[in-house]
Amino acid sequence: MIDVISSSSSSSSSSSSSRRGFVSNCIVPLSLSLSSLLPSTAANAKEYATEIPTEKAATSAGRRDCKTTTTPSNTVVTCTGDILKPTAKTEVAATSESDNDTTSTNTSTNTNTNTYYVYEGRLSKISATENGVSTSAVRNPSRYSPPWSYLTETDDPNVAWRSLVTAVSTVEPNVEIVKLTDRYLHAVVPTSFPKFDFASLTAGSGDNNTTGRPGFDDLEFMLKPEDNLILYRSASRTSVFVYPLTQPVSDRNTNLNRLEKIRTKLGWSLLGDKQTGSNFL
């Protein structure tokens, strides 16, 4: 009887050991597999983040041409693809020249092709993953602001446009107009909020181009003389996300307030309800 019990105990112990070994063999490879997917260091995190396609990354959804930098404490996304791109136009002009022989009636035709660029269409909307306001963000009430009418000042679109250019160029000390035509204006100004060391993102790159560097707000304006109004967009090209937040750290309405400062200075009217901005300050 004792022998039977001993045998059973030995068998039970052996079976239990086998099960533990089987489970261990399953768990260890699974753990290794998962650890290879998760960024364990800042460097790995950065590499992991940049491999995620822009259109699939939650922190850059709805935006274009984005660069993501991720550390254990935050995620920083800079996007430059939402600025209005010029459209190429081709103009063909034909000129006739008579032959040098005055007795001849033959003429030769030369065709001159002239390519030029115009800014037309709509300005980009504002995604939920960025700070700013736009007249095109009609489907996102918290980031929509109505167009401006300049008829309170003048009915001459050229006069209104010159007034706007002056107001934008003096709205803040560090503003820089980087593109200006007779109907389109693009200016940049350093981002005030959130406070972040944006220079560290381009350290050592030698990139001094303000149109592509992180840490700037992009201001765009478009003249619509046929409607006597101005369309606009002001957005921070860099968004900062702090874990576990899924919304970018607020700009404290700096984009909206800057636009209001420009409009108030001009004395122009809003064609709709005034945007109150974000309450998450």
Secondary structure, 3 states (H helix, E strand, C coil): CHHHHHHHHHHHHHHHHHHHHHHHHHHHHHHHHHHHHCCCCHHHHHHHHHCCCHHHCHHHCCCCCEEEEECCCEEEEEECCCCCCCEEEEEEEEEEEECCCCCCCCEEEEEEEEEEEECCCCCCCCCCCCCEEECCCCCCHHHECCCEECCCCCCCHHHHHHHHHHHHHCCCCCCEEEEECCCEEEEEEECCCCCCCHHHHCCCCCCCCCCCCCCEEEEEEEEECCCCEEEEEEEECEEEEECCCCCCCCCCCHHHHHHHHHHHHHCCEECCCCCCCCCCC
